[in-house]
Every structure is written in C-alpha cells, then in structure tokens.
Amino acid sequence: MNIVLDILKILDSLDDSYNQENAELLVKILSHKAFRIHRLTLWDISKDIYHARKEKTRSWIESLSSHSDEGIRNFGNFLKELSQRSRNERLENIIDYITGANNLSIPDDYDDD
C-alpha cells in the first residue's frame, strides 16, 4: 500500500519544479519490484532527471515520458494522465487506477510529445 501513497504524493507534486525529495520518491517508486526495472536503468533515469534539472530544459516527468524504454515511457504517460484526472475525479477512482482495479485509457497523443 505504501507504493500507492507514494504515487499519490508524486501526482500531487507533478506540476512542481524539480526538487530532491520528488526525485528520490520517483526512484523509490520505480525501484519497486512490481515495475521490474533493472538497477542500471534506474541509474540512467536518475542521471537523466539530474541533467534535465541542471539544464532546466525538462521536468522529471518529461524525462520519463521520453525515455528509450517503452515501459518507462508508458509509466510517465500513466502519471501524466492520472495527474490530469486527479483534478476532477474522486480519490477512490484514482486509487483504483493505480492499483489496477479500473483500467486507465491513455490517449495516443502522449506519444506525440
């Protein structure tokens, strides 16, 4: 259940500028065994986020959404969609999307970004 809370925290801070706490929370989420992301890939994500912050060219969510790994890109797009929906939908619905109790349809236009 902690991962659900962590994802909710990330959604709440999605529009915020980079900060170390968000980056650490994101890496904690991505390192969860459910995502099956190799530790070297996590290292690459951390470096990408760090460089994007340093250059102020992209947010951490953009770093995820443009990653070369399709699963990571999909997760970034999933977070974007959840963030949008969390503004208008009930918390129970958002939690259902996170846990997979309800399917979340992600528009194809995220791949055009």
Backbone torsions as a table, in degrees:
resi	resn	phi	psi	omega
1	MET	NA	-24.3	179.5
2	ASN	-60.3	-35.2	-178.6
3	ILE	-66.4	-33.8	177.4
4	VAL	-63.8	-45.0	178.0
5	LEU	-63.0	-40.5	178.9
6	ASP	-63.3	-41.4	178.3
7	ILE	-65.2	-39.3	176.9
8	LEU	-62.6	-38.8	177.1
9	LYS	-64.0	-41.5	178.8
10	ILE	-63.7	-42.7	178.7
11	LEU	-59.9	-39.2	-179.5
12	ASP	-65.7	-29.6	-176.3
13	SER	-103.9	8.9	-173.9
14	LEU	-59.0	-36.0	-179.3
15	ASP	-83.7	-9.5	180.0
16	ASP	-72.7	155.3	173.7
17	SER	-70.5	167.9	-177.9
18	TYR	-56.8	137.6	164.8
19	ASN	-145.9	158.0	-174.0
20	GLN	-59.6	-38.3	-178.6
21	GLU	-63.0	-42.1	178.2
22	ASN	-64.0	-42.3	-179.9
23	ALA	-62.9	-43.3	178.9
24	GLU	-65.4	-39.8	178.6
25	LEU	-65.5	-41.0	178.4
26	LEU	-61.8	-45.9	178.8
27	VAL	-64.1	-37.9	176.2
28	LYS	-60.4	-43.4	179.0
29	ILE	-64.0	-49.6	-177.1
30	LEU	-66.4	-23.9	179.0
31	SER	-83.2	-3.4	177.9
32	HIS	-61.7	141.9	-175.4
33	LYS	-60.6	-22.1	179.8
34	ALA	-64.3	-27.8	-177.1
35	PHE	-87.8	-20.1	176.8
36	ARG	52.1	46.2	178.7
37	ILE	-97.4	127.4	-178.6
38	HIS	-61.4	144.9	-175.7
39	ARG	-61.9	-32.1	177.6
40	LEU	-70.2	-33.3	175.2
41	THR	-66.9	-40.0	175.6
42	LEU	-60.8	-39.5	177.8
43	TRP	-62.0	-44.0	178.2
44	ASP	-61.7	-41.3	178.4
45	ILE	-61.8	-44.8	179.6
46	SER	-59.7	-43.2	178.4
47	LYS	-64.1	-43.2	179.3
48	ASP	-60.1	-44.1	-179.6
49	ILE	-65.2	-42.0	179.0
50	TYR	-61.1	-47.4	-178.5
51	HIS	-67.3	-37.3	177.9
52	ALA	-63.8	-39.7	179.0
53	ARG	-66.7	-44.3	-177.7
54	LYS	-62.6	-40.2	-179.4
55	GLU	-85.1	-13.5	-177.8
56	LYS	54.8	36.1	-179.7
57	THR	-99.1	-29.2	-177.7
58	ARG	-143.6	155.9	173.5
59	SER	-86.8	170.0	179.7
60	TRP	-65.7	-31.8	179.7
61	ILE	-69.6	-34.0	175.3
62	GLU	-67.8	-34.4	176.9
63	SER	-63.4	-40.2	177.5
64	LEU	-68.4	-46.9	-174.6
65	SER	-67.6	-16.7	178.6
66	SER	-111.0	11.6	-178.8
67	HIS	-66.1	152.3	-178.4
68	SER	-70.0	-25.7	179.1
69	ASP	-80.2	123.4	-176.5
70	GLU	-60.6	-39.7	179.8
71	GLY	-63.1	-39.0	179.2
72	ILE	-71.3	-40.9	175.6
73	ARG	-58.9	-44.7	-179.9
74	ASN	-62.3	-38.7	178.8
75	PHE	-66.2	-41.0	176.3
76	GLY	-60.1	-43.7	178.1
77	ASN	-67.0	-36.1	176.0
78	PHE	-59.8	-45.4	178.6
79	LEU	-64.6	-39.7	177.5
80	LYS	-60.3	-47.5	-178.9
81	GLU	-64.7	-43.0	177.2
82	LEU	-60.7	-40.4	179.8
83	SER	-60.8	-44.5	178.0
84	GLN	-62.8	-45.4	-178.1
85	ARG	-69.3	-30.3	-177.2
86	SER	-66.0	-16.6	178.2
87	ARG	-76.1	-23.5	-174.1
88	ASN	-124.3	-15.1	-176.2
89	GLU	-105.2	160.8	-179.9
90	ARG	-70.1	150.6	179.3
91	LEU	-55.9	-39.3	179.9
92	GLU	-58.5	-39.1	179.0
93	ASN	-67.4	-41.7	179.9
94	ILE	-63.2	-43.0	177.7
95	ILE	-62.9	-39.3	177.4
96	ASP	-62.5	-37.2	176.4
97	TYR	-65.6	-43.3	-178.4
98	ILE	-63.7	-43.4	-176.9
99	THR	-81.4	-12.4	-179.8
100	GLY	89.5	5.1	177.8
101	ALA	-64.5	-32.3	173.7
102	ASN	-123.6	139.1	176.7
103	ASN	-75.9	143.8	178.1
104	LEU	-110.8	117.9	177.6
105	SER	-82.7	122.7	-178.6
106	ILE	-107.4	121.1	-179.0
107	PRO	-60.5	147.8	179.4
108	ASP	-67.0	-20.1	-176.0
109	ASP	-66.6	-12.3	174.9
110	TYR	-66.4	-30.9	-179.6
111	ASP	-73.0	-14.0	179.7
112	ASP	-85.0	-11.8	-176.9
113	ASP	-66.8	NA	NA
